[in-house]
Amino acid sequence: MKITHRFWRYLLAPIALAGMLSMSSAAEINPAALVFKSPDQIPWGPVNAAGAQTAVVVGDPSKPGFYMVYNKWTKGNHFSRPHFHPNDRYIVVLQGTWWVGTGPKFDINNTTPMPAGSFITHFGKQIHWDGAKDEDAVLVILGEGPATSTGAEEK
């Protein structure tokens, strides 16, 4: 009889814990304290000709002021061409491997891998280029706008 009682206690304890956790995860959030978007609510734009896709999360990169965007480089050797931005940009690789190169000469074989978790600073007015090779790379980019891009490829 004690074995059966113990069996039910061990069986019901995880079920009760799961029930309490699911109730706590359904708590209402005060919108005066914070707002959030789940991943399926992030407004991704279309994939551009270079193979990149962007979602503006905070601010407006085309205007002066702070901004934050998600940027996805799709797999398949999709890269930007050598360019620079007027202001520093701070980047975290969230997923995949992001490949980066510097200087005006584009060479996909002369890139450095930045795995998920890497933190990168793109300094303003310094030439760089980047993209994805055999897997998608998802980044978060923070900076001060306007986030213009000036081409600087050596022909």
C-alpha angles and dihedrals in degrees: 000000000000091000091054091048091050091047092056092046091054091045097047098043095069091043091052091047091050090050092051092048093050090050092050092049090056093061116132116251119223105237089207087064101042145342126208144183123211116225092263090057096056107112104230117189123221122286108266128221092271091056098255129129125195137199119189108220103172132014127345118286091204092062135059114274142053119326138173125197137176112227125193121195107199119224121258105081094296111167141164116237122244109295143138138222127220095235138040116271127201119211135188121191105226100177138007127000121304117203119213136189135179135211133044097285113087112217118158089198091058098064134116122226119236109195125205110294095034120135118211134183117206105200117220118262093012118123118243142146133196148170148134133295120183100354138035115267119208118197139179112218123195126186151121117281155267086068099195122166124217119197116234106169119153108229 
